[in-house]
Amino acid sequence: MEFKRFGLEKFGRIIIVSQFLGALGLFIGLWCTPLLILSSFGLAFLMLAGVIVRLLHKDSIRVSLPALFYCGLNSYIFYASIT
């Protein structure tokens, strides 16, 4: 429903698969740092795009908070894994 509301229904499967692969990459990245870096960066980017789309559609901050939280979390994981 959300993809249709945002006019992104043709990207729905790509986004879902990207999020699943990113989550899998975070898990496997516990043993393979380059994969952790790539996965956390990709998920942070996806979540940032989600926040931007929600703000452009004038959703409330409360509704946008999960995407904002996961953007921050993945950004932290990315930063921590490159230092």
C-alpha positions in Angstrom: 0.0 0.0 0.0 2.7 2.5 0.9 4.6 2.0 -2.4 1.3 2.8 -4.3 0.6 5.8 -2.1 4.1 7.2 -2.9 3.9 6.3 -6.6 6.7 3.8 -6.2 4.9 0.6 -6.9 7.2 -0.3 -9.8 10.2 -0.1 -7.5 8.5 -2.0 -4.6 10.2 -5.4 -5.3 13.6 -3.8 -5.8 13.3 -1.9 -2.5 12.2 -5.0 -0.6 15.0 -7.2 -2.1 17.5 -4.4 -1.4 16.4 -4.2 2.3 16.5 -8.0 2.7 20.0 -8.3 1.1 21.2 -5.3 3.2 20.0 -7.0 6.4 21.6 -10.3 5.4 24.8 -8.4 4.6 24.8 -6.8 8.1 24.6 -10.3 9.6 27.3 -11.8 7.4 29.2 -8.6 7.8 29.8 -9.5 11.5 32.6 -11.8 10.0 33.4 -9.8 6.8 34.0 -6.1 7.4 33.9 -5.0 3.8 30.4 -6.5 3.5 29.4 -4.7 6.7 30.6 -1.4 5.3 28.7 -1.9 2.0 25.5 -3.1 3.6 25.3 -0.4 6.3 26.0 2.3 3.7 23.3 0.9 1.4 20.7 0.6 4.1 21.5 4.1 5.4 21.0 5.4 1.9 17.7 3.5 1.5 16.4 4.8 4.8 17.5 8.4 4.0 15.6 8.1 0.7 12.6 6.8 2.7 12.7 9.8 5.0 12.9 12.2 2.1 10.0 10.6 0.3 7.9 10.7 3.5 8.7 14.4 4.0 7.9 15.3 0.4 4.5 13.6 0.9 4.1 15.7 4.1 3.9 12.7 6.4 4.3 13.5 10.1 7.6 13.2 11.9 6.0 10.5 14.0 5.3 8.4 10.9 8.8 9.1 9.6 10.7 8.2 12.8 11.3 4.5 12.0 13.1 5.4 8.8 15.0 8.2 10.5 16.0 5.9 13.3 17.2 3.1 11.0 19.0 5.7 8.8 20.9 6.9 11.9 21.6 3.4 13.1 23.0 2.2 9.8 25.0 5.5 9.5 26.5 4.7 12.9 27.3 1.1 11.9 28.9 2.4 8.7 31.0 5.0 10.6 32.0 2.6 13.3 33.1 0.0 10.7 35.3 2.3 8.7 37.2 3.6 11.8 
